Amino acid sequence: MIPSELSRSALCLSPEERLELARQLVESVVTTEKVVEAVEEGAQRIEDVAHGRVLGLTEEQYRTALE
């Protein structure tokens, strides 16, 4: 399967399946435990926002926070 076909197939997965696939892909190339923990935390935070457990920032709020 060529990368573009793989990408199209992956995008047909449910959000939960895409998050799990992303987690597995990152873990397959990351070797340090510290980075793995950071990726797991990031994935958990994305899941929290995606499932409505935590409200994300609007683009305006994000840009204001950067100032």
MODELLER restraints for C-alpha pairs under 7 A, 6 or more apart:
rsr = mdl.restraints
at = mdl.atoms
rsr.add(forms.Gaussian(group=physical.xy_distance, feature=features.Distance(at['CA:10:A'], at['CA:18:A']), mean=6.69, stdev=0.5))
rsr.add(forms.Gaussian(group=physical.xy_distance, feature=features.Distance(at['CA:27:A'], at['CA:36:A']), mean=6.40, stdev=0.5))
rsr.add(forms.Gaussian(group=physical.xy_distance, feature=features.Distance(at['CA:30:A'], at['CA:36:A']), mean=6.59, stdev=0.5))
rsr.add(forms.Gaussian(group=physical.xy_distance, feature=features.Distance(at['CA:48:A'], at['CA:54:A']), mean=5.52, stdev=0.5))
rsr.add(forms.Gaussian(group=physical.xy_distance, feature=features.Distance(at['CA:49:A'], at['CA:55:A']), mean=5.84, stdev=0.5))
rsr.add(forms.Gaussian(group=physical.xy_distance, feature=features.Distance(at['CA:49:A'], at['CA:56:A']), mean=5.99, stdev=0.5))
